[in-house]
């Protein structure tokens, strides 16, 4: 969350990845002629049928009649500030076979590549191509590979580029047959509301269906899934099938699992649909100061921004009202406390939010952990608050080299934060409200990258919130990830999604509810959260942060997640009718914008 106007965040991970590509992406010479049995497997590689067979990010791709390399059409793709204009298609291939991928391109920083090869994924690029230039690369498929994804893209913020006559030459895929029945179904994690499952991959399968008690409850593209929305202390039976274009296999042998006892998430007293907002209580910015008593009844959870440490590593958190010199209309402390009590009497929750953009908190020692518990308790007791919001950003959380399993973290800043929050929960009991507001970089990016990676070199902050969320999931009232100030993030459809529209919120929220393998490791699946534990985080206005979403697009996202309508190209892995609601940065900015955000929330849910 920001004290000032919007900023653009570029991750170190993205920069490192860019450097690696620029260093390694030398052009490959034109491949030798294909063998007699080889064929071109790419569908509509000349774009003569528009984008038929291709999936492009956002609205970045279109077929144009000029310039073209061959035929009458070519692909024109236009990157944006947070969209690299990626277009891709899945192609059936044979295992243990060699393929040549080629395309003619025109423009700056144009990339061509293939993923899912089962061996080493490949890519090539050209820095500048004023005329048509051929890119070409080769790869060999793995022993179980029957499908690969071929793609082309540009680079963020560069001008439009063109692609034509794309081919993938090699042995044709075998005729599609119904896949075999999956084997090895087992449970990998069980909570009070979810069961994580895994099974053996099936050759020729393009997806899987998960059944609970004979009813299909989830789909997956890989050999793992998490079933959420379950009842505590209840036994369930699960089966799985494999699917492809030819049909669906028979159901696997069943496996049973019993959910654990329900945790004290502190959310039972919240309304079924809750609106969460941050109130600038300790500082002013362009939105102006809003007194606690002037916060409308629309807001169900009010997070006081911010409690900040005396130093980054001290763990000693302090909070005070905005100085009169900065906020001339600030209320007295007595008025502030009285207004909090009035909100609570009306059924609202008021929390202290720790961190924000400027409040870096690193609990690297047990002394810092204990100081955190003591100082946060003092703030809660002084103002009579209902709980804690963790809004750690920047370099507050990172994973030490070798800390690769979110289920068993070893990094002190992670371990000590978990311990501190559990101590606060134990002190205040089941009514203690716990919320978290991480950025996508610390959560959903974990689907691709986790910490410094198995070989080092990655940004150690990638996915660093996942062990905290997982360890505290039975104590967690609400997770509202900031779906803004974010670069493109890959969703469960293995496509990149860009902030600012319904699609981004649909894909990012679906990941939290369906669960996902961390860093692509199907043995380390982050289980999905209950829908009532999840709210979507958005900026209240264009001034509040990058990635503002119009009310119409917000409503599309809610329609898709709750009703499975208006979903666009992304297909959710469930109908999340119990989604708790929305969070925004901030109440002050919403007031500045004539309460557009909260009025839309009230209108949508009929409040």
Secondary structure as UniProt FT lines:
FT   HELIX           12..24
FT   TURN            36..37
FT   STRAND          38..40
FT   TURN            45..46
FT   TURN            48..53
FT   STRAND          55..56
FT   TURN            58..59
FT   STRAND          61..64
FT   STRAND          74..77
FT   TURN            81..82
FT   STRAND          87..92
FT   TURN            95..96
FT   STRAND          98..115
FT   STRAND          122..140
FT   TURN            143..144
FT   STRAND          147..153
FT   TURN            156..157
FT   STRAND          161..171
FT   STRAND          186..190
FT   STRAND          195..198
FT   TURN            203..204
FT   STRAND          207..212
FT   TURN            213..214
FT   STRAND          215..220
FT   STRAND          224..227
FT   TURN            232..233
FT   STRAND          235..244
FT   TURN            245..246
FT   STRAND          247..248
FT   STRAND          255..258
FT   TURN            268..269
FT   STRAND          274..280
FT   TURN            286..287
FT   HELIX           292..294
FT   TURN            297..298
FT   STRAND          301..309
FT   TURN            312..314
FT   STRAND          317..318
FT   TURN            324..326
FT   TURN            328..329
FT   HELIX           333..345
FT   TURN            346..347
FT   STRAND          349..355
FT   TURN            356..358
FT   HELIX           366..383
FT   STRAND          387..391
FT   TURN            394..395
FT   TURN            401..402
FT   HELIX           406..408
FT   HELIX           412..428
FT   TURN            430..431
FT   STRAND          433..436
FT   HELIX           440..442
FT   HELIX           444..447
FT   TURN            451..452
FT   TURN            454..455
FT   TURN            460..465
FT   HELIX           466..471
FT   TURN            472..475
FT   STRAND          478..479
FT   STRAND          489..490
FT   TURN            492..493
FT   STRAND          496..497
FT   TURN            499..500
FT   HELIX           502..514
FT   STRAND          516..518
FT   TURN            519..520
FT   STRAND          521..526
FT   HELIX           531..533
FT   STRAND          534..539
FT   TURN            542..544
FT   TURN            546..547
FT   HELIX           551..558
FT   HELIX           559..563
FT   TURN            568..569
FT   TURN            577..578
FT   STRAND          581..585
FT   HELIX           587..592
FT   TURN            593..595
FT   HELIX           596..605
//
